[in-house]
């Protein structure tokens, strides 16, 4: 998830069950929250693969534009 006018650094929010984490897009690291190890590895790999798309969505979110859909890991 991304939210319009969210604070820097560029990041996204992820949830898995009751776990929540905020991931820094540029560095590909969790900056807040806790995730189970396996799921955290997957979300960080997804971030690496889709970094350009995530950064484009970050720019869109700062301008109140519609975000692009980004494919999940398969």
C-alpha positions, 0 to 999 in steps of 0.5 A: 500500500502507498498513501498520498502525501506520505512522509519520506523516505519513499516507502510502501506499507505491507501487511501479512496477517496481524504483522505490518512493515514499512519498506524503504524502496530505495534501500530495500530494507524494512524501516519499521514493523515486524514480519515473519522472516520468510515473508520479509525475504519475499517482500524485499525480493519483490521490492528489488524486482519492482523498484522502478515501478515502486518509485514511479508509484511513489511519485504518483502518490505525491501528486495524487495520481492513480497508482499503477498495479504492480504484479505479485511474485509468482 
